[in-house]
Structure formats: C-alpha cells, structure tokens
Amino acid sequence: MTKATQLGKATLAVVLTAITAVSAGAAPRAGGKSAVRSTHRSSASRSRYRGVPTFADSSSADVTTFDDPVVREAAVEALGRYNGAVVAVEPSTGRILTVVNQKIAFGDGYIPCSTIKPAIAIAALEENVITRDTMLKVGRRKYMNLTEAMAHSNNTFFEELGRRMGFETVSKYARLLGIGELAGYNLPEEHPGAFPAVAPAYGGVGRMSSYGEGIQITPLQLASLAAAFANGGTLYYLQYPRTEEEKESFTPRVKRELNIAPILPEIREGMLAAVLYGTGKSSFDRGGDEMPLGKTGTCDDHTTPSHIGWFVTYADEAHPRIALAVLLRGNTRRVKGPTAAQIAGRIYRKLREQNYFTGVTLPGNLSALNSGN
C-alpha cells in the first residue's frame, strides 16, 4: 500500500468519525423521528404569530380607582404575565367589577372560537331543532347529545346545528344575545365587535356556529352573556361607575329580557359538564363549595393574527355572584381555552380565600357593599 493510499484512508476515517459524532449529537433522545417532528411543530407554532407575544404586562395601563379591589387583585394575580384580559361582572345588576387590560377589553373584539356554542345551543333549543336528549352523529360510530357536545366542545355537533338552522336564524339569536352590539351603557371607549351580514366564505354557517368564523366578540359581550345565563335570562347593560357620584347613584339598567329561562337548564348542564370533566375542568376550585360553570374557546384569529384562548364562566350556580370572561392572546400553543379556564380557577380560588362567596363584607369590597345579595 502506498503512502498516498494510507493517507487517503486515514483522512476518510477521520471524516466518517466526525460525521458519526455529529449525527449522534443531533439524534432525538427519546421518541425518534416523532420527537424531531414535534420540535419542528413546536418551533413553527412559536413563530407563526411573531408580532403577538404570549406574555406581556396586561394591567399597568388600567385606571382602577373604582374597581372592586378584591376582584381586581384576584384577576390581576391570576392572569399574571399572560397577554390577555379579564372582565368581571355582577350578574344581578350588570355592574362591572373590574376590567384587566382595558385596552383589549374595550377594543374591536376577537373571534369567539367555541364560546359561540352556548348561543348556538340556545337558538337550536328555542327553534326545536334539538332537545336535550337528541343524539347527533359526530363520527363514524359516535353520537353525542347536547351536554356531551358542550362538555367536549365538539365542532361537528355544532356545525350540524348551524346548517340545520341556517344563517338567518343563527344571526337572529346571536344579535338577540347581544353579539355585534355595544354591551355597556355610556362607555365611550367601547367597541361593538362585529357580526357578518352574510355567512362567511370559509366554512359557511357551519363553521360560524362551531368556531365563530366571521364574528368579532369582545370580553364585555361575553361577560354580559354569562351574566344573563347566571341570572335567568336578563341581559343588563354593563355599567362601570368611575366617579363617587356614579358609584353612589348606581341603578341597574335592563337591555332586554331574553325569555330563555325554560331552556337554560340544558345550557347550564353543558357548561357544568365542561367544568366537571370537559375542556374547562381546570377552572374547578376543589377547595370551595361554589360550583362554577363555563365554556372554553380555542382557535386562531386571522383578523388580528394570533392564537386565541377564551373562557366564559360564572359562579356559583345556586347564588351567582360573579361572571367572568377571560381572554388570552399570543404566539404559542399555551394560548388556549383550558389555560384561560385555569386562570378563572385561580380567580375563584383567590375569591374564596377572601370569603367573597360567603357574602361577608370585606373592607373596601365594593361588590359586597353594593350587590344587595
């Protein structure tokens, strides 16, 4: 063997050794190729909406002089570093207890994702499209009733309801429930969101009924709707007293009576199931006696590009004292409805620790002083 051949083989051996070492270092530790794909998907989800961070200072710019201090503290602490908003409302009066991140809460609104489903359920029940026991096919060999579909946020079920009712009927009930109109009374900075004049091109009325496609809803509108579910069907104008005079002279203002009391048990059953074993189970405060009800929402908002996570809820079921809308925005998959539900659960836990649900008057607690409960 010539010296040239020996040198060539030695060089090749070094190169092969280096390649092997690099390959070994790059190999997935557990999960093989799927781990590589998972990392790629995770990276893609993180960078898809780069302009909207998952974390932000969401409360520093708020004016909070006349907020309920107990509710405010609980909401700010629960939201933490997340980029989002919380609106809390007193169901028996429509009084706004706190608004965390007022810029977002009073803004143009966002796609409601699956929080549209309770409104669609009300329409379907009122129109006798279904009853609480109606089973709809949602898979090859799978059927669900309304409670299960609400608990697990089944899109196929609600798409079918939308198709059966049609755009005009869905629109009628959505507007009746306050979607697409101002929720507040004398709130000059509030925007009304938006409701389409025709079925959206992407997915039609089916997707509008499962994801809220084409709709922009605000946290104020969702909190108002949750309050109506809690109080038996009265849609109040939301009022936000911001002076001593407004606080002292506060009087509830009814926007309209929805006349949905006969069908509310079916809606509540689905929202309760979502908390007990469905997509909103992270909102349940195991240390408390009060029972929250709620509905999650998770999807992408292409109008204001970002991932969106919602949770609309009220507590407790027997004597509701608070209704909440929690909104999250961001560029990671951490932004989702179950995370928003977890934030609501933290709020409920903090309020329980402050004896909020017992009706005990706490120093500075405007809600306990003025609710009349």
N, C-alpha and C positions, 0 to 999 in steps of 0.2 A: 504494500500500500504506500502510495506516495505521500509526502508531507502535505501536499496541497489537498489530497483526499481526506487525510486525517483532520486537517484544519477545517475543511468544509463540514465534516460530520460533527465536529466539536461545536462549531457555530450553530448548526441546526439543532443540536441538543439543547444548547442554551436558550435558543428562541422558543423551542417547544416547552421547555420548563417554565419560561416566563409566561407563555400563553396559558398554560395549565394553572399557574398560580393566580393569574388574573381571573380566569373563569371560575375557579373555586371561590375566590373572594366575592364574586358577583352573584353566586348561586343563591337562590332563596333558602333560608334556614329551615322553614317548615311550611309545607304546602306546595312546594314545587312551582310549576308554571302558573298555577292559580294565584299564588302569592304575588308573582310578578304582575299579573293582570290586575289584581286587587290594588297594588301600589299605583299602577298606572291610572286606574279609575279614580282612586283617591286623589291623585295629583290633578287629574282633569277636573274633578268636582271642586277642588280648592281654587282653581284658576279660572273657572268658567265665567264668574261674575267678579272680576278683579276690582271693579270700582265700588263695590258694596261690601265693606268689611263685616265679619261676623261679630266682632267686638267693637264697642265704642262707648263713649261717655254719654249715656242716654238721658241724663236727668239734670245736668248742670245748668242748662239754659232756661229751665222752667221757672215760672213765677208761681209760688206755692203759698202765699200768705194766708189764703182762706181754705186750703185743703184740710181735710180731716187728717191730723198729724199721725194718728195711729195707723190708718190705712196707707197713708203716704209712705211712712217708714217701712211698713211691711212690703209694699210694692217695689220700692227702690232697692231694698235689700235683696228681695227675691230675684229681680231682674239682673242685678249685679252688673257684670261687664258686657252683657249681651246688647247688641244693636237692636233695639225694639221699642215697644211702647206698652203701657198698661193703662186701661181706663177702668175705674171702679165707680159703680152707680148704686144708689139706694133703690131697690125695686119698688118700694111702696110709695115713692114720691117722684122719682126721676132725677133726684139731686145727684150731681156729680161729686163724688167724694175725693177723688184725686185723678189727675192726668199726668202720667210719667212720660216724658218726651212729647211735649205739646206740639212741637213742630210736625212730627209724624202723625200724631193723633188727629190734628185739625187739618191735615193735608188732603191730597186728592184721592187717597184710598188705594187699595191693592186688591188683587184677585182674591176672592174669599176662599178658594180651594174648597175643601169638603165642609166648611162651616155653612155652605149654602144648603146642605142636605136637610136640616130641620125645616127650613122654609119650604122645600120641595115636598117633604113629608106632609106638612100641613095642607098644602094645595091638593095633594093626592087623596088625603083622607076626606077633606071637605067636598071634593068632587066625586067621591065614591069610586075612585079608580082602584083603591085597595081598601082593605080593612086591616086591623092589627094582625089577623091570622092569615092573610093572603101570602101564599108561597110563590115566589118568582124564581125562575131558573137563572142561576148566576154562573154555572159551569156545566161541564158535560154531564155530570151526575150529581150536581149540587143545587140545592134550593135554599132560599132564606126567606124569613119573614121580616117585617119592618124593624123589630127590635134587634135582631142579629145583624141586619144590614147597617143600622146606625152604630151598633157597638163596634163593628169591624170596618166601618166606613167603606162598604162595598160599592164600587163605582158602577158595576154592571146593573145592579138593582136600581140605582137612581137614574141611570141613563134610560132604562126602560120606562120608568115613571115619566120622565121628561118627554119621551117620544109618544107615550100614550096620551098625555095631556095636550101637547103642542105648545108652540111658543106663546100664543096669545094668553092661554090660561096660566102658564108659568109666570108670564110678565105681570098679569093682573094681581096674583098673590104676592109676588116679590115686591111690587110697589105698595100694596096694602100693608105689608110688614115694614115699610119704611126704607127699602133699598132704593137708592138713587135719589133720595131727598135729604134735606138737612135734618139731622136728628135733634139739634139743640135749639133753644129759644134764646134769641138775642146773643148769639156767639158770632161776632163779625168775622173772626178768622177761620171759621169752619167752612170746609168744602163739602159738597153734596155727594161726592163719589160719581159714579156713572152707571147707567143701565142701558143696554143696547136697544135700538129701535127695531132691529131685525135679529134673527138668530145668527150667531157667529158663524163665519165661513168655516172655521176649523171645528169640526165635531158637532155643529148644529146645536139644537136644543138639548140633545142628549148630554153632550159634554158640558153645556152650560148648567145642567141640572146635577152633575156629579162633581165638577171642578169649579163651577162659577165662571167658565170661559166667557169673556166679553164684559164681565161685570167688574167694577171697582167699588169696593166697600171700605168703609172707614171703621176704626175701632169704636168710635162713638155709636155708629149704627148697629154694630154687633152687640155692644153693651146694652143698648136700648132694647134690642130684640130679646136678649137674655133676661132683662128685667121684666118684659112682658110675659115670657114663659114662666117666670117665677111668681108673678103676682096674679096670674089667672087670666091674662089677656088684655090688660090695659097698656096701651102704648103712650107713655108720657113723653112730653118734650123734655129733653135733658137740660137742666139749668145748672149753672156754675157760678154761684154767688161769689163776687170778687170785691165787695165792699162791706163794711159793717152794716150799712143800711139794707143791702140786698140780703145779707145773712139773716137779719132780724125780721124782715118782711117776707121771707121765702114762703111761697104758696105753690103747691103742685099744679101743673098745667097738663091737662089731658089732650093729647093729639087726636086719638080716636080709640074707641073700644073695638077690639078685633073680633069679639064674639067667637072665640075658639076654645072656650072652656070645656065643651064636651069632648073634644079630641086631644086636649093637652095631656091627659094620662098616657096616651100612646107615645107622644113625643117625649115626655119625661121618662118613660120606661126605657126608651132607646138611649137617651142621654145618661141615664143611671147605669145602664149596662155598659156603656162606653167607659165609665169610671170604674166600675167594679171588675170588669175583666177584658175590656176592649182597648182601643187605642189611647184612651185618656186615663188609664189606670194609675199613672204616675202622679195624678193630681189628688189621689185619695190620701187624706191625713189619718193614718191608723191610730193616732193618739187621741182623736177627737170624736165626739158624738154626732156632730153635724155631718150631714151627708151631702156632698156636692154632686152636681150633675153637669155634664159638659159634652162638647163636641170638638174634636181636633180638625185641623186642616193642614195639608202639606202639598205644595206644588211649586212650580216655577212661575214667576211673574215676568212676562216678556214686555209688558208695558213700561214698568220701572224695573229693569232687569236685575233679578236677584232670586235666590231661594227664599221661600216664604214658609213660616210656621205660625199657625193660629191655634188658640184655644179660647172658646167662648163657654162661659160657665156661670153657675150661681150656687149659693149655699146659704142656709141649709135647706133641705127640701120641705120640711114641715113649716118652718117660720123663716123664710128667706130674708136675710139682712144685707146681702151684697151680691151684685152681679159684676162679672169681670169679662173683659176682652183683653187677651194677651197676644201681641204680635211680635214676631221675630223676623229679621231680615239678615241676609249675609251671603257669603260665597262658599260655604262648606255644608256638607250634609248634616252637620249638627243642627242646622236650622230646619226644624220640622215640628209638626204638631205635638208629638209626645214630649218634646223638650219644652214647648210652651205650656203644656199641661203640668209638667214638673214645676215650672215657675209658679203656676197657680197654686199647686200643692204647698209650696213654700209660703205663699201669702196666707193661705188658710191656716197653716200651722202656726205662723207668727201671730195671726189674729187670735187664734185660740189661746196661745200663751199669754196674750194681753187681755184675756177674758172678754173679747169683743162679742162673741156669740151668746154670752150669758145675759146680755143687756145691762151689765153693770156699767155705770157711768164712770169713766176714767178722766182724770184731769186733762182738759184740753181736747177731749174726744168730741168733736162737733157732731158726729153721727149719733152717738149715744145720747147727746143732749137734745137733739132736734128731731130724731126719727119718729118719735111717737110710738115706737114698738114696745 
